[in-house]
Amino acid sequence: MQRRIPRLAAGLVAAAGVLALTACGSGFSGSSSPSGSASGGLTSSKSALTVLIGSSGDAETAAVKQQVAAWSKSSGTKATVQAASDLNQQLSQGFASGKPADVFYLGADTFANYAKQGSLLAYGDQLKNKDDYYPALVKSFTYDGKFTCAPKDFSTLALEINTKLWDAAGLKDSDVPTTWDQLKTVAQKLTKGKVTGLVTSNEYQRLGAFMTEAGGNLMNDTSTKATADSAANKQALTYVQSGLKDGWWKFTKDVGAGWGGEAFGKQQAAMTIEGNWITGAMKSDYPDVDYKVVPLPAGPAGKGTLQFTNCWGIAADSPNQAAAVKLVEQLTSSDDQLAFAKAFGPMPSIQSAADGWKQAYPDFSAFIDSADYAKGVPTAVGSTDVVTDLNSKLASLKTADIGAILSTAQKNLSALQG
């Protein structure tokens, strides 16, 4: 089970649609088309903007409302913010009824579904700050060659280490693993009694980081070609499988935990692999556990990790696209993104805000430092179902036929392209 935990914000529960990998929506309207987009124009009216978000809690809702209100006051355009109880369902209903929100959160995994149906305004290239977004994030929100929507924020995976257990095992700072071999060595030393050196979920959304470190991934960077059955992916899963067989790596289900953060917080795991959402959970639920965050160790092909992201979607049917684009430019500016980081913890999607984020959260810099080499999860229409099926098979990876698992994933992903 994919567990979402708010990033850096204590006590919040992450919303569906935040950090991507939510369920596919349905009921899309196929009749929508970007008004004026063929000539590069945008619709404009005196209509108030509606903004629909999938909020992680009161702090996020309040922060978005505050920034939208500030923009509204300065621009003279009225705008209201609604926190969805079920973001995907409400988005689908809005498009089906012909009355979608003007601006909304949209996960990388569901983005292509809406883009294919013509429900989204492809406005990315019209943003003044379009060159400031991390290139990998832009790829996640590019459909049919068009940069469609602005990345809202993102997260990457890193290695979390329990410093008390680390010290007790006689390990030093110089032992922090930077290669797969070193990860195995320290994990073996940390495995003792009820403590396992490394505990993660069995999902591609965690294990896929090792695929990238071996030089692979389930699909290419633009999610236009299936690459699941590559030698690199087999090498990655073979490494994981060896750890499971040797006992220094366990899956969360095998220690009775719902996700890596729980196993780590309960000190069943000396190390885990999670995104920056774990920091809020640790502060809220396990404040007495001391830990540090370091980059994932490099694999045979070098450094690697996975990224998860959302964008600010704009409806093709919005009567005030011009104002919507201006609002998104403001919400993704350095000032606004750093304000959001302070309020509820996300990492900014623009490169110019990275230093400010690291200054505010120096202990967690490993998350944002890995943005330069992070790879996105598949965004092709239908890929969510394929990954769900893959995850069910990865649950038995310890004794599974890796070649068969990857072959099935390759077949299923390839079918999406044709």
Summary of the structure (lengths in Angstrom):
residues: 418
radius of gyration: 21.2
end to end distance: 29.3
largest distance: 66.8
contacts: 1554
relative contact order: 0.20
helix: 45%
strand: 19%
